[in-house]
Amino acid sequence: MHTVVNNDSIRTLDNWLVFFKDADTFSSLPGNRAYRPIITLMNAIDYNIAGKLDSNYYHYHIFLWFLVLIVLVFLLSKHIYKTSLTKNKFVGLTALFATAWFAFHAANAETINYICARSDSFSTLCIVASLILYINTTTRKWHLYLITMVIGIWTKQTGVMFFPILVSYVILFEEHEVLSPSKKNILTKLLKILKKTAPAGIIASSLFILNQYYLTPESTDSTNYFVTRFEYFSTQWYIITHYLSNFILPINLSADPDFTIIKPWYSFKTLFGLSIIIGMLFTMVKTALKKELRPISFGIAWFFIALLPTTLNPLFQIANDHRMFFPFIGLFIAVPYGLLKIIEKQKTIEKEKKQNIYIISIIALILLGHGYGTIQRNKVWNSIESIWLDVVVKSPKNGRGQMNYGLTQMQKGNYDIALNYFNKAYSLSPNYYVLHINLAILHAAKKDYSKAEEYFNSAIKLSTSSPSADYYYAKFLFDQKKYLKAEKHVKIALQKSPNHTLSKNLLNNISKNLTKIQEEISSLKNQTKNTKDPIKLLDLSLKYYQIKEYKLVITTCEKILQIDPKNAFAYNNICSAYNQLQKWKLGAEACQKAIKLSPNYSLAKNNLKWATSNLKKTNKE
């Protein structure tokens, strides 16, 4: 919503260079702004090709690059396998299996379906492409791999992880002498590694510092300061086991998981996760020492390197399905190769045809199973309602999930069901400002305007940087024809986020209506100059009320009473105007006169209640 739907910056490509200068163009929400100019550019390209907001064009574009990535994964895995196994004729088939497994894996469904997660898929593509360009001697000579690395970093800052991945590759496959027990010429060996990787290291580090400390806006709120770094880090030990279980059998996928910080750090879950991590790191070190096992070591290293950014920096979401996309490339390299070595060791590939049939059957079963799983996840991602229903079922403790499913019911007019889910969300996330906005909208739809006002005001208090609360309150006021107050709040929304498309459109509509009212006032003033028509004067008083000219409301209605002393409507309008001016006693007197003239006048009774209740409060004070 904030990077595409409500982002006015992507509506034209005329200002595309600004994407690389100003991170404010990335999102309409100040707290979510990141320096990702390539993503902003892609969103703008898709919007402008379609000529409107059409998600199909975004999906075509994302899927096109996914197909390119699939080809690159095959080229990379085949090269790495051949580096360690030069004589095995099944290397190509193993690489093909690794690639097909990656292509069909159900865990990738969120990353490819979720438009905003294109940053994960495309930055991963850039990292894989960079490594392939480095491996090729011609493109390495011209340092072309640095271009794709920079594009990857500008897509998502996790692109800087190409540097440690490159170091791992150089150590394992080019300068592996550094791994030998002999410590002779160790400094020379390290200098050779440094010489090969220094260009990538210097540029990646420089871009990271520039992006993080100079190009990321101060309003960006991506780090969770409500937890300690160690609490978050230790919880990630268990989260890694969750990711690994989804690699093996992806049945616990959710668009919005409900994991929370695990305390104490030495709980069974975290220690279990830590033991798995230690076991994997031990395997990584042991396999690094043998040439024929180094693809396993490299794949495990890739997995942990790719997880570092979301493991060390506390984020508001403890886990996310699309965070698996980049790390899993390493596992798709390591696991199929490990299986090949196990089969080779058992000498079953060439000697036992029967066992070969079993192997082919297992591979087919894995690929068919993941293909089926991906189709099922695509069905979940087919609509907003199905996505959030899946979240409610799988992540029942997620307040945002409960709210968003309730929102789908509110859009269908099922207000009571929606309120039930909103209340569940409130019990889980009472200070979530978006929930307060939706509660306000729901109560407005149910004609409970005072409750709606209450929730809009609490949403505004809870959200100091987002334009959403002020925008939706302004829209509510606009629908009630309170144009001046609506204008005030929509302008606050635009101060918070100048690129907020919905606020711009609403301000335009408000301006048109205010202009229309002013024109109507001028017309009514001309019509009442030489006439004593109380109806025209009453209309004029209502127009004055709409633009908050309460004193003019009173003087206009006094003119009506000179013409028609028994006009209850005039007294009621005087009452409303005095109430707005907080002159409660005068307001009450006017309403009493209106009710005396028209005993069943419900609006006058409500205005009298408003005046007398506030008069009592004033007297008590």
C-alpha positions as CSV (number, residue, x, y, z in Angstrom):
1,M,0.0,0.0,0.0
2,H,2.6,2.5,1.0
3,T,5.2,1.8,-1.7
4,V,2.8,1.4,-4.6
5,V,-0.9,2.3,-4.1
6,N,-0.4,5.4,-2.0
7,N,3.0,6.5,-3.4
8,D,2.6,9.5,-5.7
9,S,6.3,9.3,-6.6
10,I,5.9,6.3,-8.9
11,R,3.1,7.9,-11.0
12,T,5.6,9.2,-13.5
13,L,9.1,8.3,-14.8
14,D,10.0,12.0,-15.5
15,N,11.6,12.2,-12.1
16,W,13.3,8.8,-12.0
17,L,16.7,10.3,-11.1
18,V,15.2,11.6,-7.9
19,F,14.7,8.0,-6.8
20,F,18.5,7.8,-6.4
21,K,18.7,11.0,-4.5
22,D,15.7,11.0,-2.2
23,A,14.6,8.0,-0.1
24,D,11.3,9.7,0.6
25,T,10.2,8.6,-2.9
26,F,10.3,4.9,-1.7
27,S,7.2,5.1,0.5
28,S,4.3,7.3,1.6
29,L,4.9,6.2,5.2
30,P,7.8,8.1,6.8
31,G,8.6,5.3,9.2
32,N,9.0,2.8,6.3
33,R,11.3,4.8,4.0
34,A,14.4,3.0,3.0
35,Y,17.0,3.8,0.3
36,R,16.0,1.2,-2.3
37,P,16.0,3.3,-5.6
38,I,15.9,0.2,-7.8
39,I,12.7,-1.0,-6.3
40,T,11.1,2.5,-6.6
41,L,12.2,2.5,-10.2
42,M,10.7,-0.9,-10.9
43,N,7.4,0.1,-9.3
44,A,7.3,3.2,-11.4
45,I,8.2,1.3,-14.6
46,D,5.4,-1.2,-14.0
47,Y,2.9,1.5,-13.2
48,N,3.7,3.5,-16.3
49,I,3.7,0.5,-18.6
50,A,0.2,-0.4,-17.4
51,G,-0.8,3.3,-17.3
52,K,-2.6,2.6,-14.0
53,L,-2.5,0.5,-10.9
54,D,-2.6,-3.1,-12.3
55,S,-1.0,-5.8,-10.2
56,N,-0.7,-8.1,-13.2
57,Y,2.1,-6.0,-14.7
58,Y,4.0,-6.1,-11.4
59,H,3.7,-9.9,-11.3
60,Y,4.8,-10.4,-14.9
61,H,7.9,-8.3,-14.1
62,I,8.7,-10.1,-10.9
63,F,8.2,-13.5,-12.5
64,L,10.4,-12.7,-15.5
65,W,13.4,-12.0,-13.2
66,F,12.6,-15.1,-11.2
67,L,13.0,-17.2,-14.4
68,V,16.4,-15.5,-14.9
69,L,17.4,-16.3,-11.4
70,I,16.4,-20.0,-11.9
71,V,18.8,-20.1,-14.9
72,L,21.6,-18.4,-12.8
73,V,21.1,-20.8,-9.9
74,F,21.7,-23.7,-12.3
75,L,24.9,-22.2,-13.8
76,L,26.3,-21.4,-10.3
77,S,25.5,-24.7,-8.7
78,K,26.9,-26.7,-11.7
79,H,30.1,-24.7,-11.7
80,I,30.6,-25.2,-7.9
81,Y,29.9,-28.9,-8.2
82,K,32.3,-29.3,-11.1
83,T,35.0,-27.5,-9.2
84,S,34.9,-30.2,-6.5
85,L,33.9,-33.2,-8.6
86,T,35.5,-33.1,-12.0
87,K,34.9,-36.7,-13.1
88,N,31.4,-37.4,-11.8
89,K,29.0,-37.5,-14.8
90,F,26.0,-36.8,-12.5
91,V,27.1,-33.3,-11.6
92,G,24.9,-31.7,-14.2
93,L,21.9,-33.7,-13.2
94,T,22.5,-32.9,-9.5
95,A,22.7,-29.2,-10.4
96,L,19.4,-29.5,-12.4
97,F,17.7,-31.2,-9.4
98,A,19.0,-28.4,-7.1
99,T,17.6,-25.8,-9.5
100,A,14.3,-27.5,-10.0
101,W,13.9,-27.8,-6.2
102,F,14.6,-24.1,-5.8
103,A,12.2,-23.3,-8.6
104,F,9.3,-25.3,-7.2
105,H,9.9,-24.9,-3.5
106,A,6.7,-23.8,-1.7
107,A,8.5,-21.5,0.7
108,N,9.3,-19.2,-2.3
109,A,5.6,-18.6,-3.0
110,E,5.4,-15.6,-0.7
111,T,8.5,-13.9,-2.1
112,I,7.3,-14.2,-5.7
113,N,3.6,-13.4,-5.0
114,Y,4.2,-10.5,-2.6
115,I,5.0,-7.5,-4.7
116,C,6.8,-5.6,-2.0
117,A,9.1,-8.7,-1.5
118,R,10.5,-8.1,-5.0
119,S,13.4,-6.5,-3.1
120,D,14.4,-10.0,-1.8
121,S,14.1,-11.8,-5.1
122,F,15.9,-9.2,-7.2
123,S,18.7,-8.5,-4.7
124,T,19.3,-12.2,-4.5
125,L,19.4,-12.4,-8.3
126,C,22.0,-9.6,-8.3
127,I,24.1,-11.5,-5.7
128,V,24.0,-14.7,-7.7
129,A,24.8,-12.8,-11.0
130,S,27.7,-11.0,-9.3
131,L,29.3,-14.3,-8.2
132,I,28.9,-15.8,-11.7
133,L,30.4,-12.6,-13.2
134,Y,33.3,-12.9,-10.8
135,I,33.8,-16.6,-11.6
136,N,34.0,-15.8,-15.4
137,T,37.6,-14.6,-16.0
138,T,36.6,-12.2,-18.8
139,T,33.9,-10.4,-16.8
140,R,36.1,-10.5,-13.7
141,K,38.9,-8.7,-15.5
142,W,36.5,-5.8,-16.3
143,H,35.0,-5.9,-12.8
144,L,31.5,-6.3,-14.2
145,Y,30.5,-8.2,-11.0
146,L,30.8,-4.9,-9.1
147,I,28.0,-3.3,-11.2
148,T,25.5,-6.1,-10.4
149,M,26.6,-5.9,-6.7
150,V,25.9,-2.2,-6.6
151,I,22.4,-2.7,-8.2
152,G,21.8,-5.4,-5.6
153,I,22.7,-3.1,-2.7
154,W,20.5,-0.3,-4.2
155,T,17.7,-2.9,-4.4
156,K,18.0,-4.0,-0.7
157,Q,20.9,-3.4,1.7
158,T,21.3,-7.1,2.2
159,G,23.1,-6.9,-1.1
160,V,26.2,-6.1,0.8
161,M,26.3,-9.7,1.9
162,F,27.8,-10.5,-1.5
163,F,31.2,-9.5,-0.1
164,P,31.4,-12.1,2.7
165,I,29.9,-14.7,0.2
166,L,32.6,-13.8,-2.3
167,V,35.3,-14.2,0.5
168,S,33.8,-17.6,1.3
169,Y,34.0,-18.6,-2.4
170,V,37.6,-17.4,-2.8
171,I,38.7,-19.2,0.3
172,L,37.0,-22.5,-0.5
173,F,37.6,-22.7,-4.3
174,E,40.5,-20.5,-5.3
175,E,42.8,-19.9,-2.3
176,H,42.0,-23.0,-0.4
177,E,45.7,-23.4,0.6
178,V,44.8,-21.1,3.5
179,L,42.7,-24.0,4.9
180,S,45.7,-26.4,5.0
181,P,47.3,-27.2,8.4
182,S,50.6,-25.7,7.3
183,K,51.0,-22.1,8.5
184,K,53.7,-21.3,6.0
185,N,53.2,-18.2,4.0
186,I,49.9,-17.6,5.8
187,L,50.2,-13.8,5.4
188,T,50.9,-14.1,1.7
189,K,47.8,-16.4,1.3
190,L,45.6,-13.9,3.2
191,L,46.9,-11.0,1.1
192,K,46.0,-12.9,-2.0
193,I,42.4,-13.3,-0.7
194,L,42.3,-9.7,0.3
195,K,43.5,-8.5,-3.1
196,K,40.8,-10.5,-4.9
197,T,38.0,-9.4,-2.7
198,A,39.1,-5.8,-1.7
199,P,37.2,-4.0,-4.6
200,A,33.9,-5.6,-3.6
201,G,34.6,-5.1,0.1
202,I,35.5,-1.4,-0.2
203,I,32.5,-0.6,-2.4
204,A,30.0,-2.6,-0.4
205,S,31.2,-1.1,2.9
206,S,31.2,2.4,1.5
207,L,27.7,2.0,0.0
208,F,26.4,0.5,3.3
209,I,27.7,3.5,5.3
210,L,26.4,6.0,2.7
211,N,23.0,4.3,2.6
212,Q,22.6,3.8,6.3
213,Y,23.9,7.0,7.7
214,Y,23.4,9.6,4.9
215,L,20.6,8.5,2.5
216,T,18.2,6.8,4.9
217,P,15.7,9.4,6.3
218,E,15.7,10.2,10.0
219,S,12.0,9.3,10.1
220,T,12.7,5.7,9.2
221,D,11.8,3.4,12.0
222,S,13.1,-0.1,11.2
223,T,14.9,-1.1,14.4
224,N,12.9,-2.5,17.3
225,Y,14.2,-0.8,20.4
226,F,11.5,-2.4,22.6
227,V,13.7,-5.6,22.9
228,T,17.4,-6.0,23.7
229,R,19.7,-7.0,20.9
230,F,20.6,-10.2,22.8
231,E,16.9,-11.1,23.4
232,Y,16.3,-10.8,19.7
233,F,19.5,-12.6,18.7
234,S,18.9,-15.5,21.0
235,T,15.3,-15.8,19.7
236,Q,16.7,-16.1,16.2
237,W,18.4,-19.3,17.2
238,Y,15.0,-20.9,17.3
239,I,13.7,-19.0,14.3
240,I,16.5,-20.5,12.2
241,T,15.2,-24.0,13.1
242,H,11.7,-22.8,11.9
243,Y,13.3,-21.8,8.6
244,L,15.1,-25.1,8.3
245,S,11.9,-27.1,9.0
246,N,10.2,-25.1,6.2
247,F,13.1,-26.0,3.9
248,I,12.6,-29.7,4.5
249,L,8.8,-29.7,4.8
250,P,7.2,-26.2,4.2
251,I,3.9,-26.8,6.0
252,N,4.3,-23.9,8.6
253,L,4.2,-21.0,6.1
254,S,2.3,-17.9,7.1
255,A,2.2,-14.4,5.4
256,D,2.5,-12.9,8.9
257,P,3.9,-15.2,11.6
258,D,3.1,-14.6,15.3
259,F,6.5,-15.4,16.9
260,T,7.4,-13.4,19.9
261,I,10.7,-12.9,21.9
262,I,11.6,-16.1,23.8
263,K,12.5,-15.6,27.4
264,P,14.7,-16.6,29.1
265,W,17.5,-17.0,26.5
266,Y,18.3,-20.5,27.9
267,S,14.9,-21.9,27.3
268,F,14.6,-25.3,25.5
269,K,13.6,-23.8,22.2
270,T,16.6,-21.4,22.0
271,L,19.1,-24.0,23.2
272,F,17.7,-26.5,20.7
273,G,18.1,-23.9,18.0
274,L,21.7,-23.1,19.2
275,S,22.6,-26.8,19.1
276,I,21.4,-27.1,15.5
277,I,23.4,-24.0,14.5
278,I,26.6,-25.3,16.2
279,G,26.1,-28.6,14.4
280,M,25.7,-26.9,11.1
281,L,28.8,-24.7,11.7
282,F,30.8,-27.8,12.7
283,T,29.7,-29.5,9.4
284,M,30.7,-26.3,7.5
285,V,34.2,-26.3,9.0
286,K,34.8,-30.1,8.5
287,T,33.6,-30.1,4.9
288,A,35.7,-27.1,4.1
289,L,38.8,-29.2,4.8
290,K,38.1,-31.6,2.0
291,K,38.0,-30.5,-1.6
292,E,35.2,-32.8,-2.7
293,L,33.0,-31.6,0.2
294,R,33.5,-27.9,-0.2
295,P,30.2,-27.2,-2.0
296,I,28.5,-28.3,1.3
297,S,30.6,-25.9,3.3
298,F,30.0,-23.1,0.8
299,G,26.2,-23.6,0.9
300,I,26.1,-23.6,4.7
301,A,28.2,-20.5,4.8
302,W,25.9,-18.8,2.3
303,F,22.9,-19.7,4.5
304,F,24.3,-18.1,7.6
305,I,25.8,-15.1,5.9
306,A,22.4,-14.3,4.2
307,L,20.7,-14.5,7.6
308,L,23.1,-12.2,9.4
309,P,21.2,-8.9,8.6
310,T,17.9,-10.2,10.0
311,T,19.5,-12.0,12.9
312,L,21.7,-9.3,14.3
313,N,19.5,-6.2,13.8
314,P,16.3,-6.3,15.9
315,L,13.3,-6.0,13.6
316,F,9.7,-5.5,14.6
317,Q,8.8,-8.8,12.9
318,I,10.6,-11.7,14.5
319,A,10.3,-13.9,11.4
320,N,9.0,-13.7,7.9
321,D,8.6,-16.2,5.1
322,H,10.3,-14.0,2.5
323,R,13.4,-13.8,4.6
324,M,14.1,-17.5,3.7
325,F,14.5,-16.7,-0.1
326,F,18.1,-15.5,0.0
327,P,19.5,-17.9,2.6
328,F,17.9,-20.9,1.0
329,I,20.0,-20.5,-2.2
330,G,22.9,-21.8,0.0
331,L,20.9,-24.9,1.1
332,F,19.8,-25.6,-2.5
333,I,23.5,-25.7,-3.3
334,A,24.6,-27.8,-0.2
335,V,21.9,-30.3,0.3
336,P,21.6,-31.8,-3.3
337,Y,25.4,-32.0,-3.4
338,G,25.5,-33.7,0.0
339,L,22.9,-36.3,-1.2
340,L,25.1,-36.9,-4.3
341,K,28.1,-37.6,-2.1
342,I,26.1,-40.0,0.1
343,I,24.8,-41.9,-3.0
344,E,28.3,-41.9,-4.5
345,K,29.7,-43.3,-1.3
346,Q,27.1,-46.1,-1.3
347,K,28.1,-46.8,-4.9
348,T,24.5,-47.0,-5.9
349,I,24.5,-44.7,-8.9
350,E,26.0,-47.0,-11.5
351,K,25.8,-50.4,-9.9
352,E,22.3,-50.7,-8.7
353,K,19.7,-50.0,-11.3
354,K,16.9,-50.8,-8.9
355,Q,18.2,-48.2,-6.4
356,N,18.5,-45.7,-9.3
357,I,14.8,-46.1,-9.9
358,Y,14.2,-45.4,-6.2
359,I,16.4,-42.2,-6.3
360,I,14.6,-40.9,-9.4
361,S,11.2,-41.7,-7.8
362,I,12.2,-39.8,-4.6
363,I,13.4,-36.8,-6.7
364,A,10.2,-36.8,-8.6
365,L,8.2,-37.0,-5.4
366,I,10.1,-34.1,-3.9
367,L,9.5,-31.9,-7.0
368,L,5.9,-32.9,-7.4
369,G,5.2,-32.3,-3.7
370,H,6.7,-28.9,-3.8
371,G,4.9,-28.1,-7.0
372,Y,1.7,-29.0,-5.4
373,G,2.6,-27.0,-2.3
374,T,3.3,-24.0,-4.4
375,I,0.0,-24.2,-6.1
376,Q,-1.7,-24.3,-2.7
377,R,0.2,-21.3,-1.5
378,N,-0.7,-19.5,-4.7
379,K,-4.4,-20.1,-3.9
380,V,-3.8,-18.6,-0.5
381,W,-2.2,-15.5,-2.1
382,N,-5.1,-15.3,-4.6
383,S,-7.1,-12.8,-2.6
384,I,-6.8,-10.6,0.5
385,E,-9.4,-12.6,2.3
386,S,-7.7,-15.9,1.7
387,I,-4.3,-14.6,2.8
388,W,-5.5,-13.2,6.1
389,L,-7.7,-16.2,6.8
390,D,-4.6,-18.4,6.5
391,V,-2.8,-16.0,8.9
392,V,-5.6,-16.1,11.4
393,V,-5.6,-20.0,11.4
394,K,-1.8,-20.4,11.5
395,S,-0.8,-17.3,13.5
396,P,-3.7,-16.7,15.9
397,K,-1.6,-14.5,18.2
398,N,-0.9,-12.0,15.5
399,G,-3.0,-8.9,16.1
400,R,-2.4,-7.5,12.7
401,G,-3.6,-10.8,11.1
402,Q,-6.8,-10.7,13.2
403,M,-7.3,-7.0,12.2
404,N,-6.7,-7.6,8.5
405,Y,-9.1,-10.5,8.3
406,G,-11.7,-8.4,10.1
407,L,-11.0,-5.7,7.5
408,T,-12.0,-8.1,4.7
409,Q,-15.2,-8.8,6.5
410,M,-15.9,-5.1,7.0
411,Q,-15.5,-4.6,3.2
412,K,-18.1,-7.2,2.7
413,G,-20.5,-5.4,5.1
414,N,-20.2,-8.1,7.8
415,Y,-19.8,-5.5,10.5
416,D,-20.4,-7.7,13.5
417,I,-18.0,-10.4,12.4
418,A,-15.4,-7.6,11.6
419,L,-15.9,-6.1,15.1
420,N,-15.3,-9.5,16.6
421,Y,-11.9,-9.9,14.9
422,F,-11.0,-6.2,15.6
423,N,-11.7,-6.9,19.3
424,K,-9.4,-10.0,19.2
425,A,-6.8,-7.8,17.6
426,Y,-7.2,-5.1,20.2
427,S,-6.6,-7.7,23.0
428,L,-3.3,-8.6,21.3
429,S,-2.2,-5.2,20.0
430,P,-4.0,-2.4,21.9
431,N,-1.6,0.3,20.7
432,Y,-1.7,-0.5,17.0
433,Y,-2.7,2.8,15.4
434,V,-4.0,1.1,12.2
435,L,-6.4,-1.0,14.3
436,H,-7.8,2.2,15.9
437,I,-8.3,3.7,12.4
438,N,-10.2,0.6,11.3
439,L,-12.3,0.6,14.5
440,A,-13.2,4.2,13.8
441,I,-14.2,3.4,10.2
442,L,-16.3,0.4,11.4
443,H,-18.1,2.5,14.0
444,A,-18.7,5.2,11.4
445,A,-20.2,2.6,9.0
446,K,-22.5,1.6,11.9
447,K,-23.5,5.2,12.4
448,D,-21.9,5.5,15.8
449,Y,-20.1,8.7,15.0
450,S,-19.1,9.6,18.6
451,K,-17.3,6.3,18.9
452,A,-15.7,6.8,15.5
453,E,-14.4,10.2,16.6
454,E,-13.0,8.6,19.7
455,Y,-11.0,6.0,17.8
456,F,-9.8,8.5,15.1
457,N,-8.4,10.8,17.9
458,S,-6.7,7.8,19.6
459,A,-5.2,6.7,16.3
460,I,-3.8,10.2,15.7
461,K,-2.2,10.2,19.2
462,L,-0.7,6.8,18.6
463,S,0.7,7.7,15.2
464,T,3.0,10.7,15.1
465,S,4.7,10.0,11.7
466,S,2.1,8.1,9.6
467,P,-0.3,10.2,7.5
468,S,-3.0,7.4,7.6
469,A,-4.8,8.5,10.8
470,D,-5.1,12.1,9.7
471,Y,-6.1,11.1,6.2
472,Y,-8.9,8.7,7.2
473,Y,-10.2,11.2,9.9
474,A,-10.2,13.9,7.2
475,K,-12.1,11.5,4.9
476,F,-14.7,10.9,7.7
477,L,-15.1,14.6,8.2
478,F,-15.4,15.2,4.4
479,D,-18.3,12.6,4.3
480,Q,-20.0,14.6,7.1
481,K,-19.4,17.8,5.0
482,K,-17.1,19.3,7.7
483,Y,-14.8,20.5,5.0
484,L,-12.7,23.0,7.0
485,K,-11.8,20.5,9.7
486,A,-11.2,17.9,7.0
487,E,-8.9,20.3,5.2
488,K,-6.9,20.9,8.4
489,H,-6.3,17.1,9.0
490,V,-5.5,16.3,5.4
491,K,-3.0,19.0,5.3
492,I,-1.4,17.5,8.4
493,A,-1.3,14.2,6.6
494,L,0.5,15.8,3.7
495,Q,3.0,17.5,6.0
496,K,3.9,14.0,7.3
497,S,4.0,12.5,3.8
498,P,4.0,14.9,0.8
499,N,3.8,11.9,-1.6
500,H,0.6,10.4,0.0
501,T,-1.6,10.0,-3.1
502,L,-4.9,9.6,-1.3
503,S,-4.4,12.7,0.8
504,K,-3.6,14.7,-2.4
505,N,-6.8,13.5,-4.0
506,L,-8.9,14.3,-0.9
507,L,-7.4,17.8,-0.5
508,N,-8.4,18.4,-4.2
509,N,-11.9,17.3,-3.5
510,I,-12.2,19.4,-0.3
511,S,-10.9,22.4,-2.2
512,K,-13.5,21.9,-4.9
513,N,-16.3,21.6,-2.3
514,L,-15.1,24.7,-0.3
515,T,-15.0,26.7,-3.6
516,K,-18.5,25.5,-4.4
517,I,-19.7,26.5,-0.9
518,Q,-18.2,30.0,-1.3
519,E,-19.9,30.3,-4.6
520,E,-23.2,29.2,-3.1
521,I,-22.8,31.7,-0.2
522,S,-22.2,34.5,-2.7
523,S,-25.2,33.5,-4.7
524,L,-27.4,33.3,-1.5
525,K,-26.2,36.6,-0.3
526,N,-27.2,38.2,-3.6
527,Q,-30.5,36.5,-3.5
528,T,-31.3,37.7,0.1
529,K,-30.3,41.3,-0.5
530,N,-33.7,42.5,-1.7
531,T,-35.9,39.7,-0.3
532,K,-37.2,38.5,3.0
533,D,-37.3,34.8,2.2
534,P,-36.6,32.9,5.5
535,I,-35.8,29.7,3.6
536,K,-33.0,31.3,1.6
537,L,-31.6,32.9,4.8
538,L,-31.8,29.6,6.5
539,D,-29.8,28.0,3.7
540,L,-27.2,30.8,4.0
541,S,-26.9,30.2,7.7
542,L,-26.2,26.5,7.1
543,K,-23.5,27.4,4.5
544,Y,-21.9,29.7,7.1
545,Y,-22.0,26.8,9.6
546,Q,-20.2,24.5,7.2
547,I,-17.2,27.0,6.9
548,K,-17.3,27.6,10.7
549,E,-18.5,31.2,10.4
550,Y,-20.6,30.8,13.6
551,K,-21.1,34.5,14.3
552,L,-22.5,35.0,10.8
553,V,-24.8,32.0,11.5
554,I,-26.2,33.8,14.5
555,T,-26.7,37.2,12.7
556,T,-28.3,35.5,9.7
557,C,-30.7,33.6,11.9
558,E,-31.6,36.7,13.9
559,K,-32.7,38.2,10.5
560,I,-34.9,35.2,10.0
561,L,-36.5,35.7,13.4
562,Q,-37.2,39.3,12.5
563,I,-39.2,38.0,9.6
564,D,-40.6,34.9,11.2
565,P,-40.4,35.0,15.1
566,K,-41.7,31.4,15.4
567,N,-39.0,29.8,13.2
568,A,-37.8,26.8,15.2
569,F,-35.0,26.0,12.7
570,A,-33.5,29.5,13.2
571,Y,-33.4,29.0,17.0
572,N,-31.8,25.6,16.5
573,N,-29.1,27.0,14.2
574,I,-28.4,29.7,16.7
575,C,-28.1,27.1,19.4
576,S,-25.6,25.0,17.4
577,A,-23.5,28.1,16.6
578,Y,-23.4,29.2,20.3
579,N,-22.4,25.6,21.2
580,Q,-19.6,25.7,18.7
581,L,-18.4,29.0,20.3
582,Q,-18.8,27.3,23.7
583,K,-21.3,29.8,24.9
584,W,-23.4,27.0,26.5
585,K,-25.9,29.2,28.3
586,L,-26.9,31.2,25.2
587,G,-27.0,27.9,23.2
588,A,-29.3,26.3,25.8
589,E,-31.7,29.3,25.8
590,A,-31.9,29.2,22.0
591,C,-32.6,25.4,21.9
592,Q,-35.3,25.7,24.6
593,K,-37.1,28.3,22.4
594,A,-36.8,26.0,19.4
595,I,-38.3,23.0,21.3
596,K,-41.1,25.3,22.7
597,L,-42.1,26.1,19.1
598,S,-41.6,22.5,17.9
599,P,-41.8,20.0,20.8
600,N,-40.8,17.0,18.6
601,Y,-37.7,18.6,17.1
602,S,-35.1,15.9,17.9
603,L,-32.1,17.8,16.5
604,A,-32.9,20.7,18.8
605,K,-33.2,18.3,21.7
606,N,-29.8,16.8,21.0
607,N,-28.2,20.3,20.8
608,L,-29.9,21.2,24.1
609,K,-28.4,18.1,25.7
610,W,-25.0,19.1,24.3
611,A,-25.3,22.6,25.7
612,T,-26.7,21.7,29.2
613,S,-24.2,18.9,29.8
614,N,-21.3,21.2,29.0
615,L,-22.9,24.0,31.1
616,K,-23.0,21.7,34.1
617,K,-19.3,20.8,33.6
618,T,-18.5,24.5,33.4
619,N,-20.5,25.4,36.6
620,K,-18.7,22.5,38.5
621,E,-15.3,23.8,37.5
